[in-house]
Amino acid sequence: MARKALIKKANSKPKFSTRKINRCKICGRGHGYSREFQICRICFRELASQGMLPGIKKASW
């Protein structure tokens, strides 16, 4: 779980557009972020295994 101060800072409008920080919408994690789903890799894996993401299925072979 990310610190609340960093999440609040990321949600505020940056002075310049290149300073925007992408954070997970669920847990606030900054690394391992997926732009397509706007969540981190850990939350993506949990939601995919629960079947909450349409069109995503956990691979097994």
Secondary structure as UniProt FT lines:
FT   HELIX           4..11
FT   HELIX           17..19
FT   TURN            25..27
FT   STRAND          33..34
FT   TURN            35..38
FT   STRAND          39..40
FT   HELIX           41..50
FT   TURN            54..55
//
